[in-house]
Amino acid sequence: MYCQNCSIMAPTAALSLLTLLALQAAAQDVTYFEIGGNLDLNPAFSGEITNFIWKHKGNLVAEYIKGSVPLEYLGDLKGRTNVDLTTGVLTISNMSQSDGGLFTVEINNRVLPVSFKAVGIRKLDGYPVEVSVRPKGCSSLTSKNCTLVCGGQFQGAEPVQYFWKTGKTEQWKEGNKTFSISRRFSDYTCKVKNPISEKQSKPFQSSSGPVPLPAILLVAVLAIGATFVV
């Protein structure tokens, strides 16, 4: 039998599916965890929980049905997993990089619209954060402008943000890894921050301030000497 509405329904169904996928992608919550630390995922569910299913990469992690199926942990995360029966919060200890990925939860027979993309990173404690100058030895005596660089590579601790402070009383301002300086300030401090930690450098003493008095006297003496030689 010919379906008169099929030609209309097919594009509509496809559009609905795309819309659903777009909404699911938009609701995905990126959660960063410390490698070797704990991961806490809060479904923010209000009301009594009668049953739930937590999944990791599509595989069962925890399952519970009140009065029927006691709380059971399954899969590779078994032994490191705990779920609060009141709030539904999932906690996993001793997380490794491979434990990251997509977590989903179904509560009271309904798949919640939010999912969690877990990403493992390292704290910044073990990374050197120092201010260096480019080109090396750059100062007001050699150049009008110098470039400061905050730290080195932060592979494994990314994403990171950079903040700079000039002088001792100025406020932190977010910026880039590099910072161009003029002759206004003599102290520069940078701070690196990622979702789980932050670390700041020691104040960098720049020589881009006024030319010191001994240097001025030296120039004057040389100038006088040159006059006598001529």
RODO-2510 file (C-alpha; in nm, 4 decimals, decimal comma):
residues 230
     n   res          X          Y          Z
     1     m     0,0000     0,0000     0,0000
     2     y     0,1293     0,3431    -0,0911
     3     c     0,2027     0,5772     0,1998
     4     q     0,1213     0,9337     0,1091
     5     n     0,2927     1,0811     0,4159
     6     c     0,6092     0,8675     0,4031
     7     s     0,7956     1,1213     0,1888
     8     i     0,7221     1,3849     0,4528
     9     m     0,7785     1,1636     0,7566
    10     a     1,1256     1,0404     0,6515
    11     p     1,2913     1,3850     0,6419
    12     t     1,1047     1,4828     0,9589
    13     a     1,2294     1,1734     1,1427
    14     a     1,5832     1,2351     1,0199
    15     l     1,5632     1,5973     1,1350
    16     s     1,4336     1,4898     1,4755
    17     l     1,7211     1,2448     1,5132
    18     l     1,9754     1,5114     1,4224
    19     t     1,8139     1,7510     1,6675
    20     l     1,8286     1,4883     1,9432
    21     l     2,1949     1,4173     1,8714
    22     a     2,2713     1,7885     1,8732
    23     l     2,0983     1,8318     2,2092
    24     q     2,2886     1,5363     2,3537
    25     a     2,6183     1,6795     2,2315
    26     a     2,5319     2,0207     2,3752
    27     a     2,4476     1,8664     2,7129
    28     q     2,7781     1,6831     2,7372
    29     d     2,9694     1,7998     3,0437
    30     v     3,3506     1,7858     3,0261
    31     t     3,4811     1,6837     3,3678
    32     y     3,8545     1,6901     3,4392
    33     f     4,0076     1,4592     3,6979
    34     e     4,3544     1,4243     3,8440
    35     i     4,5391     1,1145     3,7264
    36     g     4,5735     0,8988     4,0373
    37     g     4,2922     1,0883     4,2099
    38     n     3,9152     1,0535     4,2353
    39     l     3,6401     1,1255     3,9852
    40     d     3,3035     1,2501     4,1150
    41     l     3,0068     1,2667     3,8780
    42     n     2,6898     1,4312     4,0060
    43     p     2,3736     1,3738     3,7997
    44     a     2,2011     1,6543     3,9975
    45     f     1,8849     1,4464     4,0280
    46     s     1,6111     1,5633     4,2651
    47     g     1,3638     1,3245     4,4171
    48     e     1,3682     0,9663     4,5395
    49     i     1,5849     0,7277     4,3396
    50     t     1,4244     0,3884     4,2901
    51     n     1,6635     0,2545     4,0278
    52     f     1,9653     0,3602     3,8240
    53     i     2,2214     0,2394     3,5720
    54     w     2,5627     0,4019     3,5301
    55     k     2,7566     0,3255     3,2107
    56     h     3,1130     0,3954     3,0966
    57     k     3,1813     0,3865     2,7224
    58     g     2,8530     0,1978     2,6843
    59     n     2,9459    -0,0701     2,9416
    60     l     2,7712    -0,1223     3,2750
    61     v     2,9455     0,0258     3,5787
    62     a     2,6749     0,0151     3,8458
    63     e     2,3163    -0,1073     3,8641
    64     y     2,0471    -0,0811     4,1316
    65     i     1,6709    -0,1480     4,1624
    66     k     1,5155    -0,0704     4,4990
    67     g     1,3640    -0,3783     4,6613
    68     s     1,4651    -0,6022     4,3733
    69     v     1,8312    -0,5750     4,2653
    70     p     2,0872    -0,4753     4,5283
    71     l     2,3571    -0,2280     4,4287
    72     e     2,6036    -0,4091     4,2041
    73     y     2,9304    -0,2891     4,0493
    74     l     3,0534    -0,4332     3,7209
    75     g     3,3243    -0,4006     3,4589
    76     d     3,6820    -0,2756     3,4728
    77     l     3,6026    -0,0121     3,7360
    78     k     3,4710    -0,2657     3,9868
    79     g     3,6477    -0,2354     4,3224
    80     r     3,7089     0,1367     4,2789
    81     t     3,3492     0,2494     4,2379
    82     n     3,0880     0,3823     4,4780
    83     v     2,7391     0,5232     4,4133
    84     d     2,5391     0,7190     4,6695
    85     l     2,1893     0,5674     4,6712
    86     t     2,0338     0,8976     4,7802
    87     t     2,1946     1,1370     4,5317
    88     g     2,3127     0,9015     4,2577
    89     v     2,6620     1,0531     4,2697
    90     l     2,9206     0,8199     4,1161
    91     t     3,2710     0,8201     4,2685
    92     i     3,5666     0,6328     4,1221
    93     s     3,9031     0,6233     4,2990
    94     n     4,2598     0,5886     4,1684
    95     m     4,1719     0,7107     3,8205
    96     s     4,4065     0,6399     3,5302
    97     q     4,4207     0,8033     3,1884
    98     s     4,2433     0,5062     3,0313
    99     d     3,9532     0,5437     3,2776
   100     g     3,8459     0,8589     3,0982
   101     g     3,5716     0,8660     2,8383
   102     l     3,1964     0,9055     2,8247
   103     f     2,9791     0,8300     3,1286
   104     t     2,5993     0,8167     3,1070
   105     v     2,3338     0,7568     3,3702
   106     e     1,9753     0,6337     3,3706
   107     i     1,7667     0,7094     3,6796
   108     n     1,4132     0,5850     3,7459
   109     n     1,3966     0,4329     3,3975
   110     r     1,4873     0,7613     3,2295
   111     v     1,8159     0,8387     3,0540
   112     l     1,9226     1,1783     3,1820
   113     p     1,9913     1,4414     2,9144
   114     v     2,3370     1,5178     3,0523
   115     s     2,6415     1,2973     2,9962
   116     f     2,9940     1,3311     3,1324
   117     k     3,3107     1,3311     2,9237
   118     a     3,5853     1,2539     3,1752
   119     v     3,9380     1,3709     3,0879
   120     g     4,2458     1,2928     3,2970
   121     i     4,5128     1,5586     3,3506
   122     r     4,8014     1,6171     3,5913
   123     k     4,8441     1,8836     3,8559
   124     l     5,0874     2,1647     3,7803
   125     d     5,2969     2,0965     4,0925
   126     g     5,5579     1,8989     3,9006
   127     y     5,5981     2,1500     3,6181
   128     p     5,8496     2,4374     3,6347
   129     v     5,6819     2,7768     3,6124
   130     e     5,9417     3,0473     3,5610
   131     v     5,9529     3,3712     3,3667
   132     s     6,2207     3,3946     3,0973
   133     v     6,3000     3,6764     2,8574
   134     r     6,3395     3,6746     2,4784
   135     p     6,5742     3,7402     2,3224
   136     k     6,8065     3,6243     2,5972
   137     g     6,9573     3,9168     2,7852
   138     c     6,7062     4,1615     2,6410
   139     s     6,6822     4,4868     2,8406
   140     s     6,6213     4,8581     2,7948
   141     l     6,9899     4,8931     2,7129
   142     t     6,9588     4,6592     2,4132
   143     s     6,5983     4,6936     2,2979
   144     k     6,2916     4,9099     2,3485
   145     n     6,0700     4,6015     2,3842
   146     c     6,1342     4,2565     2,5283
   147     t     5,9104     3,9484     2,5412
   148     l     5,8546     3,7464     2,8573
   149     v     5,7626     3,3769     2,8415
   150     c     5,5707     3,1945     3,1167
   151     g     5,6986     2,8413     3,1805
   152     g     5,7759     2,5712     2,9273
   153     q     5,5650     2,2832     2,7971
   154     f     5,2670     2,1616     2,9992
   155     q     5,1967     1,8402     2,8145
   156     g     4,9705     1,6177     3,0224
   157     a     4,8415     1,9112     3,2289
   158     e     4,6491     2,0900     2,9548
   159     p     4,4287     2,2823     2,9062
   160     v     4,6055     2,5711     3,0823
   161     q     4,5394     2,9425     3,1234
   162     y     4,8024     3,2118     3,1708
   163     f     4,7831     3,5123     3,4024
   164     w     5,0267     3,8017     3,4453
   165     k     5,0862     4,0558     3,7181
   166     t     5,3075     4,3637     3,6890
   167     g     5,4580     4,5195     3,9980
   168     k     5,3731     4,4097     4,3498
   169     t     5,0267     4,5623     4,3891
   170     e     4,8673     4,5021     4,0493
   171     q     4,5852     4,2506     4,0016
   172     w     4,6170     3,9288     3,8003
   173     k     4,5075     3,9615     3,4376
   174     e     4,4484     3,6700     3,2027
   175     g     4,6719     3,6732     2,8970
   176     n     4,8859     3,4567     2,6725
   177     k     5,1970     3,2491     2,7276
   178     t     5,4049     3,5483     2,6152
   179     f     5,3929     3,9037     2,7448
   180     s     5,5488     4,2114     2,5833
   181     i     5,7049     4,4587     2,8267
   182     s     5,8061     4,8221     2,8086
   183     r     5,9907     5,0428     3,0578
   184     r     5,7024     5,1010     3,3005
   185     f     5,7513     4,8148     3,5460
   186     s     6,0419     4,6198     3,6897
   187     d     5,8641     4,3182     3,8490
   188     y     5,6681     4,0594     3,6505
   189     t     5,4985     3,7454     3,7821
   190     c     5,3087     3,4834     3,5830
   191     k     5,0609     3,2172     3,6925
   192     v     4,9508     2,9014     3,5130
   193     k     4,6145     2,7462     3,5913
   194     n     4,4375     2,4289     3,4780
   195     p     4,0991     2,2883     3,5885
   196     i     4,2451     2,1124     3,8951
   197     s     4,5430     2,3231     4,0075
   198     e     4,7483     2,6382     3,9652
   199     k     5,1091     2,7466     4,0119
   200     q     5,2844     3,0826     3,9945
   201     s     5,6390     3,1936     3,9265
   202     k     5,8710     3,3981     4,1414
   203     p     5,8791     3,7700     4,0542
   204     f     6,0968     3,8340     3,7527
   205     q     6,3285     4,1302     3,7986
   206     s     6,3407     4,3072     3,4641
   207     s     6,6177     4,5444     3,3662
   208     s     6,3796     4,7316     3,1427
   209     g     6,3356     5,0178     3,3890
   210     p     6,5326     5,3439     3,3954
   211     v     6,9023     5,3157     3,3164
   212     p     7,0871     5,2907     3,6509
   213     l     7,3028     5,5824     3,7702
   214     p     7,6405     5,3973     3,7351
   215     a     7,5627     5,3333     3,3693
   216     i     7,4829     5,7013     3,3157
   217     l     7,8102     5,8060     3,4824
   218     l     8,0015     5,5557     3,2708
   219     v     7,8534     5,6974     2,9527
   220     a     7,9361     6,0516     3,0662
   221     v     8,2972     5,9604     3,1474
   222     l     8,3412     5,7947     2,8100
   223     a     8,1954     6,0956     2,6354
   224     i     8,4309     6,3352     2,8208
   225     g     8,7268     6,1088     2,7416
   226     a     8,6356     6,1032     2,3764
   227     t     8,6222     6,4856     2,3740
   228     f     8,9756     6,5106     2,5105
   229     v     9,1048     6,2540     2,2611
   230     v     8,9639     6,4551     1,9707
***
